[in-house]
Amino acid sequence: MLTLEKSFMGYLFIRGPKDEILRLLTYLRDQKGRRTEDIDDTIRILNNFNVFYEMAKKKFKDYISPRKNEGDLIRGLVTVDKIKLIKSERGDEAIIIFDKRVDEEMIRSSAKELGIELNTNY
């Protein structure tokens, strides 16, 4: 189960188990035409969760910014702004903060198509 929230600055973010977030991002990349460097880098970071978690912890960073292509930024195709990796009693989790231009309905419909339960917390 994933939780979709909105920050006071208007950014959408999603919180939940790493594996479900990976499924959603892979679907956005492969089925929704979001094949961009930030999505690929975010998937790489989540696939190597422990390495990046330890690296962020050592550098005292809460958030990791995936690589972004300047052309994607200009065209408004960037999807992921930042990532936060979390270890909890429920397992490996992540928070994905989406770019401001990401359409909320695209996230909702993608989760529904994948059969992922999506709670809204705003």
C-alpha positions in Angstrom: 0.0 0.0 0.0 1.3 3.4 -1.0 0.3 6.8 0.4 0.0 9.8 -1.8 0.5 13.2 -0.1 1.0 16.8 -1.0 3.5 19.1 0.7 2.6 22.7 1.7 4.7 23.8 -1.3 2.4 21.8 -3.7 4.8 18.9 -4.4 3.2 15.4 -4.6 5.0 12.7 -2.8 4.5 9.0 -2.4 5.5 6.9 0.6 5.6 3.1 0.9 7.5 -0.1 0.5 10.5 0.0 -1.9 9.2 -2.8 -4.0 5.8 -1.2 -4.7 7.5 2.1 -5.6 9.8 0.3 -7.9 6.9 -1.4 -9.7 5.2 2.0 -10.1 8.3 3.8 -11.4 9.0 1.0 -13.8 5.5 1.2 -15.1 5.7 5.0 -15.5 9.0 4.5 -17.5 7.8 1.6 -19.7 4.1 2.3 -20.2 3.6 6.0 -19.7 6.5 7.4 -21.7 8.5 8.7 -18.8 11.8 7.1 -19.9 14.0 9.8 -18.5 17.4 9.9 -16.7 15.8 10.7 -13.4 13.5 7.7 -13.5 16.3 5.4 -14.5 18.6 6.8 -11.7 15.8 6.5 -9.1 15.3 2.8 -10.1 19.0 2.2 -9.9 19.1 3.8 -6.4 16.1 1.8 -5.2 17.6 -1.5 -6.6 20.8 -0.7 -4.6 18.9 0.5 -1.5 21.4 -0.6 1.2 24.4 1.0 -0.5 22.7 4.4 -1.1 21.1 4.3 2.4 24.5 3.9 4.1 26.1 6.5 1.8 23.3 9.1 2.6 23.6 8.3 6.3 27.4 8.8 6.3 27.0 12.2 4.5 24.1 13.2 6.9 21.7 13.6 4.0 18.0 13.0 4.3 17.3 13.2 0.6 19.1 12.0 -2.6 18.6 13.8 -5.8 18.6 11.6 -8.9 20.5 12.7 -12.0 18.4 14.8 -14.3 18.8 15.6 -18.0 18.7 19.3 -18.8 16.6 18.7 -21.9 14.0 16.7 -19.8 13.9 19.6 -17.4 13.2 22.1 -20.1 10.5 19.9 -21.7 8.8 19.3 -18.4 9.4 15.5 -18.5 11.3 15.1 -15.2 9.3 12.9 -12.8 11.4 12.5 -9.6 12.7 15.5 -7.7 14.1 13.7 -4.6 14.2 10.4 -2.9 14.3 9.6 0.8 15.3 6.0 1.9 13.9 4.7 5.1 14.6 1.5 7.1 11.8 0.6 9.4 10.3 -2.5 11.2 8.1 -2.9 8.1 11.2 -3.2 5.9 12.8 -1.0 3.3 10.7 2.0 2.4 11.1 5.1 0.4 9.6 8.5 -0.2 9.5 9.8 -3.7 9.0 13.5 -4.1 7.7 14.2 -7.6 8.5 17.2 -9.8 5.9 19.9 -9.6 4.7 19.3 -13.1 3.8 15.6 -12.6 0.1 15.0 -13.1 -1.6 13.5 -10.1 -4.0 11.6 -12.2 -1.2 9.8 -14.0 0.1 8.6 -10.6 -3.4 7.5 -9.5 -4.3 5.7 -12.7 -0.9 4.0 -12.9 -1.2 2.6 -9.4 -4.8 1.5 -10.1 -3.7 -0.3 -13.3 -1.0 -2.1 -11.3 -3.4 -3.1 -8.6 -1.5 -1.1 -6.0 -3.6 0.3 -3.2 -3.1 4.1 -3.1 -4.3 6.1 0.0 -4.5 9.8 -0.2 -3.4 11.8 2.9 -4.4 15.4 2.2 
